[in-house]
Amino acid sequence: MDVERLLADEDRMWLELTEVFGDVPPERFDEPSVTKEGWSPKDVMYHVAAWADEAATVLGRIAAGTHRGGEVDTQAKNDEWFEVGRGLDDDVVRIRFAKGRTAMRQAFSRLSDVDAAAWEWFHESG
């Protein structure tokens, strides 16, 4: 596993994603135009933020030796976070987006050993 490459790839892709979000005019941030299901740029941003935050939590558990693994009900989490994000102010979503990513990278950097579970959580969420 090439951790440095994973971090570099995440960094590059994060920059690309933030540039895409930066191109969205503020008046279109809530517009349900991203997916056929009616997701807005705000919904997508919160989705990424929530998964990054979840990854930070799981990576922290991996570092502490308390992670038990198991299946994650991805759809249930996506549905829950979709509703939560819709109720937040735009600025709060933007802040959560940045904080989630920071927390995820910090948790990943604290790992003494990057096992398959840690790699997957960081790779999939980042």
A tleap script that builds the chain and sets N, CA, C and O, in Angstrom:
source leaprc.protein.ff14SB
mol = sequence {
  NMET ASP VAL GLU ARG LEU LEU ALA ASP GLU
  ASP ARG MET TRP LEU GLU LEU THR GLU VAL
  PHE GLY ASP VAL PRO PRO GLU ARG PHE ASP
  GLU PRO SER VAL THR LYS GLU GLY TRP SER
  PRO LYS ASP VAL MET TYR HIE VAL ALA ALA
  TRP ALA ASP GLU ALA ALA THR VAL LEU GLY
  ARG ILE ALA ALA GLY THR HIE ARG GLY GLY
  GLU VAL ASP THR GLN ALA LYS ASN ASP GLU
  TRP PHE GLU VAL GLY ARG GLY LEU ASP ASP
  ASP VAL VAL ARG ILE ARG PHE ALA LYS GLY
  ARG THR ALA MET ARG GLN ALA PHE SER ARG
  LEU SER ASP VAL ASP ALA ALA ALA TRP GLU
  TRP PHE HIE GLU SER CGLY
}
set mol.1.N position { 0.833 -1.183 0.000 }
set mol.1.CA position { 0.000 0.000 0.000 }
set mol.1.C position { 0.876 1.243 0.000 }
set mol.1.O position { 1.738 1.408 0.863 }
set mol.2.N position { 0.655 2.096 -0.951 }
set mol.2.CA position { 1.424 3.326 -1.080 }
set mol.2.C position { 0.638 4.481 -0.447 }
set mol.2.O position { -0.156 5.152 -1.105 }
set mol.3.N position { 0.886 4.688 0.844 }
set mol.3.CA position { 0.151 5.693 1.607 }
set mol.3.C position { 0.400 7.097 1.065 }
set mol.3.O position { -0.528 7.900 0.969 }
set mol.4.N position { 1.636 7.392 0.714 }
set mol.4.CA position { 1.943 8.729 0.193 }
set mol.4.C position { 1.175 9.016 -1.099 }
set mol.4.O position { 0.690 10.127 -1.314 }
set mol.5.N position { 1.076 8.006 -1.942 }
set mol.5.CA position { 0.318 8.186 -3.188 }
set mol.5.C position { -1.168 8.369 -2.889 }
set mol.5.O position { -1.822 9.209 -3.508 }
set mol.6.N position { -1.703 7.599 -1.954 }
set mol.6.CA position { -3.104 7.741 -1.568 }
set mol.6.C position { -3.379 9.152 -1.074 }
set mol.6.O position { -4.373 9.764 -1.466 }
set mol.7.N position { -2.510 9.672 -0.221 }
set mol.7.CA position { -2.679 11.025 0.303 }
set mol.7.C position { -2.570 12.069 -0.809 }
set mol.7.O position { -3.335 13.034 -0.835 }
set mol.8.N position { -1.632 11.879 -1.716 }
set mol.8.CA position { -1.469 12.814 -2.835 }
set mol.8.C position { -2.687 12.781 -3.757 }
set mol.8.O position { -3.151 13.826 -4.214 }
set mol.9.N position { -3.204 11.581 -4.029 }
set mol.9.CA position { -4.394 11.454 -4.870 }
set mol.9.C position { -5.596 12.130 -4.210 }
set mol.9.O position { -6.354 12.845 -4.867 }
set mol.10.N position { -5.762 11.899 -2.911 }
set mol.10.CA position { -6.878 12.520 -2.194 }
set mol.10.C position { -6.750 14.034 -2.225 }
set mol.10.O position { -7.736 14.741 -2.432 }
set mol.11.N position { -5.546 14.527 -2.022 }
set mol.11.CA position { -5.304 15.967 -2.023 }
set mol.11.C position { -5.653 16.582 -3.390 }
set mol.11.O position { -6.304 17.623 -3.467 }
set mol.12.N position { -5.214 15.928 -4.443 }
set mol.12.CA position { -5.483 16.411 -5.799 }
set mol.12.C position { -6.979 16.389 -6.105 }
set mol.12.O position { -7.529 17.353 -6.638 }
set mol.13.N position { -7.626 15.280 -5.762 }
set mol.13.CA position { -9.058 15.159 -6.048 }
set mol.13.C position { -9.894 16.111 -5.184 }
set mol.13.O position { -10.923 16.622 -5.625 }
set mol.14.N position { -9.439 16.338 -3.956 }
set mol.14.CA position { -10.153 17.282 -3.086 }
set mol.14.C position { -10.088 18.689 -3.680 }
set mol.14.O position { -11.079 19.418 -3.679 }
set mol.15.N position { -8.937 19.054 -4.175 }
set mol.15.CA position { -8.791 20.363 -4.802 }
set mol.15.C position { -9.718 20.478 -6.012 }
set mol.15.O position { -10.379 21.501 -6.192 }
set mol.16.N position { -9.769 19.445 -6.833 }
set mol.16.CA position { -10.668 19.458 -7.992 }
set mol.16.C position { -12.123 19.602 -7.552 }
set mol.16.O position { -12.882 20.368 -8.145 }
set mol.17.N position { -12.506 18.870 -6.521 }
set mol.17.CA position { -13.886 18.938 -6.035 }
set mol.17.C position { -14.211 20.318 -5.479 }
set mol.17.O position { -15.285 20.853 -5.755 }
set mol.18.N position { -13.316 20.893 -4.713 }
set mol.18.CA position { -13.586 22.223 -4.165 }
set mol.18.C position { -13.655 23.272 -5.266 }
set mol.18.O position { -14.395 24.248 -5.148 }
set mol.19.N position { -12.893 23.078 -6.332 }
set mol.19.CA position { -12.978 23.997 -7.464 }
set mol.19.C position { -14.342 23.891 -8.147 }
set mol.19.O position { -14.913 24.903 -8.554 }
set mol.20.N position { -14.859 22.676 -8.271 }
set mol.20.CA position { -16.192 22.494 -8.858 }
set mol.20.C position { -17.234 23.188 -7.988 }
set mol.20.O position { -18.077 23.925 -8.500 }
set mol.21.N position { -17.184 22.961 -6.685 }
set mol.21.CA position { -18.140 23.623 -5.796 }
set mol.21.C position { -17.971 25.137 -5.835 }
set mol.21.O position { -18.950 25.877 -5.746 }
set mol.22.N position { -16.735 25.592 -5.966 }
set mol.22.CA position { -16.481 27.034 -6.037 }
set mol.22.C position { -17.056 27.684 -7.269 }
set mol.22.O position { -17.305 28.889 -7.280 }
set mol.23.N position { -17.272 26.895 -8.317 }
set mol.23.CA position { -17.858 27.419 -9.554 }
set mol.23.C position { -19.379 27.524 -9.500 }
set mol.23.O position { -19.992 28.094 -10.403 }
set mol.24.N position { -19.991 26.981 -8.455 }
set mol.24.CA position { -21.448 27.030 -8.337 }
set mol.24.C position { -21.850 28.399 -7.791 }
set mol.24.O position { -21.431 28.772 -6.696 }
set mol.25.N position { -22.657 29.149 -8.542 }
set mol.25.CA position { -23.127 30.444 -8.034 }
set mol.25.C position { -23.962 30.241 -6.761 }
set mol.25.O position { -24.723 29.278 -6.676 }
set mol.26.N position { -23.833 31.116 -5.798 }
set mol.26.CA position { -24.566 30.952 -4.527 }
set mol.26.C position { -26.071 30.746 -4.715 }
set mol.26.O position { -26.691 29.989 -3.968 }
set mol.27.N position { -26.645 31.400 -5.686 }
set mol.27.CA position { -28.093 31.269 -5.887 }
set mol.27.C position { -28.492 29.902 -6.459 }
set mol.27.O position { -29.678 29.575 -6.507 }
set mol.28.N position { -27.515 29.111 -6.889 }
set mol.28.CA position { -27.808 27.776 -7.437 }
set mol.28.C position { -27.360 26.643 -6.500 }
set mol.28.O position { -27.492 25.467 -6.839 }
set mol.29.N position { -26.836 27.000 -5.331 }
set mol.29.CA position { -26.305 26.009 -4.396 }
set mol.29.C position { -27.385 25.037 -3.917 }
set mol.29.O position { -27.098 23.865 -3.675 }
set mol.30.N position { -28.621 25.513 -3.780 }
set mol.30.CA position { -29.736 24.679 -3.327 }
set mol.30.C position { -30.577 24.125 -4.483 }
set mol.30.O position { -31.576 23.442 -4.253 }
set mol.31.N position { -30.186 24.410 -5.685 }
set mol.31.CA position { -30.964 23.987 -6.850 }
set mol.31.C position { -30.842 22.473 -7.053 }
set mol.31.O position { -29.729 21.955 -7.151 }
set mol.32.N position { -31.963 21.760 -7.118 }
set mol.32.CA position { -31.916 20.291 -7.240 }
set mol.32.C position { -31.603 19.832 -8.660 }
set mol.32.O position { -32.440 19.224 -9.327 }
set mol.33.N position { -30.398 20.130 -9.109 }
set mol.33.CA position { -30.052 19.909 -10.514 }
set mol.33.C position { -28.886 18.946 -10.749 }
set mol.33.O position { -28.476 18.746 -11.893 }
set mol.34.N position { -28.360 18.361 -9.706 }
set mol.34.CA position { -27.168 17.525 -9.861 }
set mol.34.C position { -27.526 16.101 -10.278 }
set mol.34.O position { -26.853 15.515 -11.125 }
set mol.35.N position { -28.576 15.548 -9.689 }
set mol.35.CA position { -28.981 14.182 -10.007 }
set mol.35.C position { -30.455 14.148 -10.397 }
set mol.35.O position { -31.199 15.093 -10.134 }
set mol.36.N position { -30.862 13.064 -11.018 }
set mol.36.CA position { -32.269 12.909 -11.394 }
set mol.36.C position { -33.163 12.781 -10.155 }
set mol.36.O position { -34.366 13.036 -10.223 }
set mol.37.N position { -32.567 12.384 -9.025 }
set mol.37.CA position { -33.323 12.295 -7.768 }
set mol.37.C position { -33.504 13.658 -7.105 }
set mol.37.O position { -34.192 13.774 -6.091 }
set mol.38.N position { -32.893 14.672 -7.671 }
set mol.38.CA position { -33.083 16.029 -7.157 }
set mol.38.C position { -32.052 16.511 -6.159 }
set mol.38.O position { -32.334 17.394 -5.348 }
set mol.39.N position { -30.861 15.942 -6.209 }
set mol.39.CA position { -29.812 16.429 -5.324 }
set mol.39.C position { -29.282 17.764 -5.834 }
set mol.39.O position { -29.129 17.973 -7.037 }
set mol.40.N position { -29.014 18.638 -4.913 }
set mol.40.CA position { -28.428 19.942 -5.214 }
set mol.40.C position { -26.923 19.885 -4.937 }
set mol.40.O position { -26.441 18.929 -4.331 }
set mol.41.N position { -26.178 20.908 -5.378 }
set mol.41.CA position { -24.764 20.967 -4.988 }
set mol.41.C position { -24.590 20.930 -3.466 }
set mol.41.O position { -23.647 20.322 -2.959 }
set mol.42.N position { -25.495 21.578 -2.751 }
set mol.42.CA position { -25.445 21.572 -1.285 }
set mol.42.C position { -25.598 20.146 -0.756 }
set mol.42.O position { -24.884 19.744 0.163 }
set mol.43.N position { -26.530 19.382 -1.334 }
set mol.43.CA position { -26.733 17.996 -0.901 }
set mol.43.C position { -25.476 17.159 -1.132 }
set mol.43.O position { -25.084 16.363 -0.278 }
set mol.44.N position { -24.855 17.346 -2.281 }
set mol.44.CA position { -23.638 16.600 -2.597 }
set mol.44.C position { -22.517 16.996 -1.638 }
set mol.44.O position { -21.784 16.138 -1.145 }
set mol.45.N position { -22.387 18.281 -1.379 }
set mol.45.CA position { -21.333 18.739 -0.468 }
set mol.45.C position { -21.535 18.154 0.923 }
set mol.45.O position { -20.578 17.710 1.556 }
set mol.46.N position { -22.773 18.153 1.399 }
set mol.46.CA position { -23.020 17.600 2.730 }
set mol.46.C position { -22.791 16.087 2.745 }
set mol.46.O position { -22.289 15.544 3.730 }
set mol.47.N position { -23.149 15.425 1.682 }
set mol.47.CA position { -22.914 13.987 1.552 }
set mol.47.C position { -21.420 13.675 1.716 }
set mol.47.O position { -21.047 12.774 2.467 }
set mol.48.N position { -20.587 14.417 1.016 }
set mol.48.CA position { -19.132 14.230 1.115 }
set mol.48.C position { -18.655 14.559 2.532 }
set mol.48.O position { -17.836 13.836 3.099 }
set mol.49.N position { -19.166 15.642 3.096 }
set mol.49.CA position { -18.779 16.046 4.449 }
set mol.49.C position { -19.128 14.975 5.477 }
set mol.49.O position { -18.325 14.658 6.354 }
set mol.50.N position { -20.324 14.428 5.361 }
set mol.50.CA position { -20.780 13.426 6.328 }
set mol.50.C position { -19.956 12.148 6.241 }
set mol.50.O position { -19.605 11.559 7.263 }
set mol.51.N position { -19.645 11.716 5.009 }
set mol.51.CA position { -18.822 10.509 4.867 }
set mol.51.C position { -17.395 10.744 5.354 }
set mol.51.O position { -16.785 9.846 5.934 }
set mol.52.N position { -16.860 11.934 5.125 }
set mol.52.CA position { -15.519 12.244 5.634 }
set mol.52.C position { -15.517 12.229 7.155 }
set mol.52.O position { -14.582 11.724 7.776 }
set mol.53.N position { -16.562 12.782 7.749 }
set mol.53.CA position { -16.673 12.789 9.202 }
set mol.53.C position { -16.815 11.368 9.749 }
set mol.53.O position { -16.216 11.020 10.767 }
set mol.54.N position { -17.610 10.561 9.065 }
set mol.54.CA position { -17.761 9.152 9.467 }
set mol.54.C position { -16.422 8.422 9.360 }
set mol.54.O position { -16.058 7.641 10.239 }
set mol.55.N position { -15.699 8.684 8.280 }
set mol.55.CA position { -14.384 8.064 8.109 }
set mol.55.C position { -13.449 8.472 9.240 }
set mol.55.O position { -12.699 7.639 9.749 }
set mol.56.N position { -13.481 9.734 9.637 }
set mol.56.CA position { -12.632 10.189 10.746 }
set mol.56.C position { -12.954 9.416 12.020 }
set mol.56.O position { -12.049 9.024 12.757 }
set mol.57.N position { -14.233 9.197 12.278 }
set mol.57.CA position { -14.643 8.441 13.463 }
set mol.57.C position { -14.135 7.006 13.392 }
set mol.57.O position { -13.560 6.499 14.356 }
set mol.58.N position { -14.345 6.358 12.262 }
set mol.58.CA position { -13.912 4.964 12.106 }
set mol.58.C position { -12.390 4.860 12.171 }
set mol.58.O position { -11.859 3.954 12.814 }
set mol.59.N position { -11.690 5.771 11.515 }
set mol.59.CA position { -10.224 5.746 11.556 }
set mol.59.C position { -9.720 5.950 12.979 }
set mol.59.O position { -8.721 5.350 13.375 }
set mol.60.N position { -10.398 6.788 13.744 }
set mol.60.CA position { -10.043 6.958 15.153 }
set mol.60.C position { -10.221 5.663 15.932 }
set mol.60.O position { -9.397 5.327 16.782 }
set mol.61.N position { -11.294 4.940 15.644 }
set mol.61.CA position { -11.520 3.642 16.293 }
set mol.61.C position { -10.462 2.621 15.874 }
set mol.61.O position { -10.000 1.823 16.690 }
set mol.62.N position { -10.091 2.653 14.615 }
set mol.62.CA position { -9.035 1.744 14.149 }
set mol.62.C position { -7.734 2.049 14.900 }
set mol.62.O position { -7.053 1.135 15.366 }
set mol.63.N position { -7.399 3.324 15.014 }
set mol.63.CA position { -6.174 3.729 15.721 }
set mol.63.C position { -6.210 3.296 17.187 }
set mol.63.O position { -5.186 2.914 17.753 }
set mol.64.N position { -7.398 3.360 17.796 }
set mol.64.CA position { -7.540 2.998 19.209 }
set mol.64.C position { -7.694 1.497 19.421 }
set mol.64.O position { -7.669 1.020 20.556 }
set mol.65.N position { -7.853 0.747 18.319 }
set mol.65.CA position { -8.022 -0.695 18.440 }
set mol.65.C position { -9.434 -1.106 18.833 }
set mol.65.O position { -9.641 -2.232 19.284 }
set mol.66.N position { -10.406 -0.218 18.671 }
set mol.66.CA position { -11.785 -0.528 19.073 }
set mol.66.C position { -12.732 -0.722 17.889 }
set mol.66.O position { -13.929 -0.939 18.081 }
set mol.67.N position { -12.209 -0.645 16.683 }
set mol.67.CA position { -13.056 -0.818 15.494 }
set mol.67.C position { -13.415 -2.291 15.333 }
set mol.67.O position { -12.546 -3.162 15.374 }
set mol.68.N position { -14.702 -2.557 15.149 }
set mol.68.CA position { -15.166 -3.934 15.028 }
set mol.68.C position { -15.546 -4.316 13.608 }
set mol.68.O position { -15.912 -5.464 13.356 }
set mol.69.N position { -15.464 -3.383 12.685 }
set mol.69.CA position { -15.789 -3.698 11.298 }
set mol.69.C position { -17.268 -3.954 11.117 }
set mol.69.O position { -18.099 -3.414 11.848 }
set mol.70.N position { -17.589 -4.772 10.149 }
set mol.70.CA position { -18.979 -5.092 9.888 }
set mol.70.C position { -19.546 -4.267 8.751 }
set mol.70.O position { -18.943 -3.298 8.289 }
set mol.71.N position { -20.707 -4.676 8.322 }
set mol.71.CA position { -21.373 -4.005 7.212 }
set mol.71.C position { -21.940 -2.660 7.652 }
set mol.71.O position { -22.410 -2.498 8.778 }
set mol.72.N position { -21.882 -1.718 6.745 }
set mol.72.CA position { -22.455 -0.393 6.966 }
set mol.72.C position { -23.659 -0.275 6.043 }
set mol.72.O position { -23.568 -0.577 4.853 }
set mol.73.N position { -24.776 0.160 6.588 }
set mol.73.CA position { -25.966 0.378 5.769 }
set mol.73.C position { -25.813 1.724 5.073 }
set mol.73.O position { -26.302 2.751 5.544 }
set mol.74.N position { -25.124 1.688 3.947 }
set mol.74.CA position { -24.786 2.902 3.207 }
set mol.74.C position { -26.029 3.684 2.813 }
set mol.74.O position { -26.067 4.906 2.961 }
set mol.75.N position { -27.032 3.001 2.320 }
set mol.75.CA position { -28.237 3.702 1.879 }
set mol.75.C position { -28.939 4.395 3.040 }
set mol.75.O position { -29.416 5.520 2.893 }
set mol.76.N position { -29.005 3.735 4.185 }
set mol.76.CA position { -29.641 4.354 5.354 }
set mol.76.C position { -28.885 5.610 5.774 }
set mol.76.O position { -29.495 6.633 6.086 }
set mol.77.N position { -27.565 5.531 5.782 }
set mol.77.CA position { -26.773 6.714 6.136 }
set mol.77.C position { -26.974 7.822 5.108 }
set mol.77.O position { -27.148 8.986 5.470 }
set mol.78.N position { -26.950 7.459 3.824 }
set mol.78.CA position { -27.151 8.468 2.782 }
set mol.78.C position { -28.510 9.143 2.924 }
set mol.78.O position { -28.616 10.363 2.797 }
set mol.79.N position { -29.546 8.357 3.187 }
set mol.79.CA position { -30.894 8.919 3.350 }
set mol.79.C position { -30.955 9.853 4.553 }
set mol.79.O position { -31.513 10.948 4.475 }
set mol.80.N position { -30.374 9.408 5.664 }
set mol.80.CA position { -30.371 10.224 6.891 }
set mol.80.C position { -29.627 11.539 6.652 }
set mol.80.O position { -30.128 12.612 6.988 }
set mol.81.N position { -28.450 11.449 6.078 }
set mol.81.CA position { -27.639 12.646 5.870 }
set mol.81.C position { -28.257 13.577 4.841 }
set mol.81.O position { -28.091 14.794 4.927 }
set mol.82.N position { -28.961 13.026 3.879 }
set mol.82.CA position { -29.662 13.851 2.890 }
set mol.82.C position { -30.652 14.761 3.608 }
set mol.82.O position { -30.709 15.960 3.338 }
set mol.83.N position { -31.423 14.194 4.514 }
set mol.83.CA position { -32.418 14.977 5.255 }
set mol.83.C position { -31.750 15.981 6.203 }
set mol.83.O position { -32.183 17.129 6.302 }
set mol.84.N position { -30.710 15.548 6.888 }
set mol.84.CA position { -29.999 16.448 7.811 }
set mol.84.C position { -29.420 17.633 7.045 }
set mol.84.O position { -29.599 18.784 7.443 }
set mol.85.N position { -28.737 17.349 5.961 }
set mol.85.CA position { -28.097 18.411 5.174 }
set mol.85.C position { -29.090 19.420 4.635 }
set mol.85.O position { -28.793 20.612 4.566 }
set mol.86.N position { -30.258 18.952 4.257 }
set mol.86.CA position { -31.290 19.855 3.721 }
set mol.86.C position { -31.734 20.884 4.756 }
set mol.86.O position { -32.179 21.976 4.403 }
set mol.87.N position { -31.612 20.530 6.038 }
set mol.87.CA position { -32.049 21.431 7.097 }
set mol.87.C position { -30.986 22.401 7.579 }
set mol.87.O position { -31.241 23.205 8.476 }
set mol.88.N position { -29.801 22.335 6.996 }
set mol.88.CA position { -28.701 23.191 7.450 }
set mol.88.C position { -28.531 24.404 6.545 }
set mol.88.O position { -28.828 24.362 5.351 }
set mol.89.N position { -28.050 25.473 7.142 }
set mol.89.CA position { -27.713 26.661 6.357 }
set mol.89.C position { -26.549 26.337 5.425 }
set mol.89.O position { -25.714 25.487 5.733 }
set mol.90.N position { -26.503 27.012 4.301 }
set mol.90.CA position { -25.450 26.790 3.313 }
set mol.90.C position { -24.060 26.929 3.922 }
set mol.90.O position { -23.183 26.104 3.665 }
set mol.91.N position { -23.858 27.961 4.723 }
set mol.91.CA position { -22.534 28.178 5.316 }
set mol.91.C position { -22.142 27.049 6.269 }
set mol.91.O position { -20.969 26.686 6.355 }
set mol.92.N position { -23.111 26.503 6.975 }
set mol.92.CA position { -22.828 25.385 7.881 }
set mol.92.C position { -22.366 24.171 7.071 }
set mol.92.O position { -21.440 23.470 7.479 }
set mol.93.N position { -23.002 23.925 5.938 }
set mol.93.CA position { -22.609 22.804 5.083 }
set mol.93.C position { -21.186 23.017 4.575 }
set mol.93.O position { -20.387 22.080 4.559 }
set mol.94.N position { -20.872 24.214 4.171 }
set mol.94.CA position { -19.508 24.493 3.690 }
set mol.94.C position { -18.469 24.271 4.789 }
set mol.94.O position { -17.393 23.729 4.538 }
set mol.95.N position { -18.800 24.689 5.989 }
set mol.95.CA position { -17.888 24.503 7.122 }
set mol.95.C position { -17.730 23.020 7.433 }
set mol.95.O position { -16.614 22.551 7.657 }
set mol.96.N position { -18.828 22.281 7.449 }
set mol.96.CA position { -18.763 20.841 7.714 }
set mol.96.C position { -17.943 20.119 6.647 }
set mol.96.O position { -17.235 19.158 6.950 }
set mol.97.N position { -18.036 20.575 5.414 }
set mol.97.CA position { -17.274 20.010 4.302 }
set mol.97.C position { -15.777 20.119 4.584 }
set mol.97.O position { -15.042 19.140 4.452 }
set mol.98.N position { -15.336 21.293 4.964 }
set mol.98.CA position { -13.915 21.512 5.244 }
set mol.98.C position { -13.478 20.778 6.509 }
set mol.98.O position { -12.410 20.167 6.532 }
set mol.99.N position { -14.292 20.835 7.554 }
set mol.99.CA position { -13.927 20.197 8.821 }
set mol.99.C position { -13.901 18.683 8.711 }
set mol.99.O position { -13.041 18.034 9.306 }
set mol.100.N position { -14.838 18.110 7.955 }
set mol.100.CA position { -14.866 16.660 7.795 }
set mol.100.C position { -13.603 16.145 7.136 }
set mol.100.O position { -13.019 15.146 7.557 }
set mol.101.N position { -13.199 16.844 6.101 }
set mol.101.CA position { -11.987 16.438 5.392 }
set mol.101.C position { -10.756 16.560 6.299 }
set mol.101.O position { -9.909 15.666 6.330 }
set mol.102.N position { -10.666 17.663 7.029 }
set mol.102.CA position { -9.542 17.870 7.942 }
set mol.102.C position { -9.507 16.774 9.006 }
set mol.102.O position { -8.447 16.219 9.296 }
set mol.103.N position { -10.662 16.465 9.582 }
set mol.103.CA position { -10.723 15.437 10.626 }
set mol.103.C position { -10.328 14.076 10.066 }
set mol.103.O position { -9.622 13.314 10.725 }
set mol.104.N position { -10.779 13.767 8.856 }
set mol.104.CA position { -10.450 12.490 8.232 }
set mol.104.C position { -8.943 12.366 8.002 }
set mol.104.O position { -8.348 11.335 8.317 }
set mol.105.N position { -8.335 13.401 7.459 }
set mol.105.CA position { -6.889 13.354 7.195 }
set mol.105.C position { -6.093 13.271 8.493 }
set mol.105.O position { -5.094 12.557 8.568 }
set mol.106.N position { -6.536 14.000 9.513 }
set mol.106.CA position { -5.833 13.937 10.797 }
set mol.106.C position { -5.926 12.544 11.405 }
set mol.106.O position { -4.940 12.014 11.917 }
set mol.107.N position { -7.111 11.959 11.348 }
set mol.107.CA position { -7.287 10.609 11.899 }
set mol.107.C position { -6.435 9.608 11.135 }
set mol.107.O position { -5.828 8.719 11.732 }
set mol.108.N position { -6.388 9.749 9.824 }
set mol.108.CA position { -5.576 8.849 9.002 }
set mol.108.C position { -4.095 9.000 9.335 }
set mol.108.O position { -3.361 8.013 9.401 }
set mol.109.N position { -3.666 10.230 9.542 }
set mol.109.CA position { -2.236 10.475 9.812 }
set mol.109.C position { -1.807 9.941 11.179 }
set mol.109.O position { -0.618 9.724 11.409 }
set mol.110.N position { -2.754 9.730 12.078 }
set mol.110.CA position { -2.420 9.212 13.408 }
set mol.110.C position { -2.272 7.691 13.438 }
set mol.110.O position { -1.865 7.130 14.455 }
set mol.111.N position { -2.597 7.027 12.342 }
set mol.111.CA position { -2.486 5.568 12.304 }
set mol.111.C position { -1.028 5.145 12.265 }
set mol.111.O position { -0.250 5.642 11.451 }
set mol.112.N position { -0.667 4.237 13.139 }
set mol.112.CA position { 0.699 3.714 13.108 }
set mol.112.C position { 0.843 2.659 12.015 }
set mol.112.O position { 1.937 2.432 11.499 }
set mol.113.N position { -0.266 2.022 11.669 }
set mol.113.CA position { -0.266 1.010 10.621 }
set mol.113.C position { -1.548 1.177 9.814 }
set mol.113.O position { -2.639 1.200 10.382 }
set mol.114.N position { -1.425 1.292 8.509 }
set mol.114.CA position { -2.592 1.431 7.643 }
set mol.114.C position { -2.981 0.037 7.159 }
set mol.114.O position { -2.372 -0.516 6.243 }
set mol.115.N position { -4.011 -0.514 7.798 }
set mol.115.CA position { -4.482 -1.829 7.382 }
set mol.115.C position { -5.524 -1.673 6.271 }
set mol.115.O position { -5.822 -0.557 5.844 }
set mol.116.N position { -6.065 -2.780 5.815 }
set mol.116.CA position { -7.011 -2.755 4.699 }
set mol.116.C position { -8.266 -1.956 5.030 }
set mol.116.O position { -8.788 -1.241 4.175 }
set mol.117.N position { -8.752 -2.070 6.259 }
set mol.117.CA position { -9.956 -1.330 6.655 }
set mol.117.C position { -9.697 0.177 6.643 }
set mol.117.O position { -10.522 0.945 6.148 }
set mol.118.N position { -8.569 0.594 7.178 }
set mol.118.CA position { -8.232 2.020 7.198 }
set mol.118.C position { -8.071 2.541 5.782 }
set mol.118.O position { -8.563 3.618 5.449 }
set mol.119.N position { -7.386 1.780 4.958 }
set mol.119.CA position { -7.185 2.181 3.566 }
set mol.119.C position { -8.543 2.377 2.877 }
set mol.119.O position { -8.776 3.388 2.215 }
set mol.120.N position { -9.425 1.400 3.045 }
set mol.120.CA position { -10.739 1.463 2.381 }
set mol.120.C position { -11.550 2.657 2.864 }
set mol.120.O position { -12.140 3.373 2.056 }
set mol.121.N position { -11.584 2.879 4.179 }
set mol.121.CA position { -12.360 4.003 4.705 }
set mol.121.C position { -11.822 5.329 4.163 }
set mol.121.O position { -12.594 6.192 3.747 }
set mol.122.N position { -10.515 5.483 4.169 }
set mol.122.CA position { -9.941 6.738 3.677 }
set mol.122.C position { -10.149 6.879 2.180 }
set mol.122.O position { -10.553 7.938 1.701 }
set mol.123.N position { -9.876 5.821 1.447 }
set mol.123.CA position { -9.982 5.857 -0.007 }
set mol.123.C position { -11.427 6.118 -0.439 }
set mol.123.O position { -11.666 6.967 -1.297 }
set mol.124.N position { -12.371 5.415 0.131 }
set mol.124.CA position { -13.775 5.557 -0.270 }
set mol.124.C position { -14.361 6.884 0.172 }
set mol.124.O position { -15.164 7.475 -0.551 }
set mol.125.N position { -13.979 7.356 1.332 }
set mol.125.CA position { -14.563 8.594 1.855 }
set mol.125.C position { -13.834 9.829 1.387 }
set mol.125.O position { -14.411 10.916 1.345 }
set mol.126.N position { -12.564 9.675 1.033 }
set mol.126.CA position { -11.776 10.825 0.605 }
set mol.126.C position { -11.857 10.994 -0.873 }
set mol.126.O position { -11.254 11.916 -1.423 }
savepdb mol mol.pdb
quit
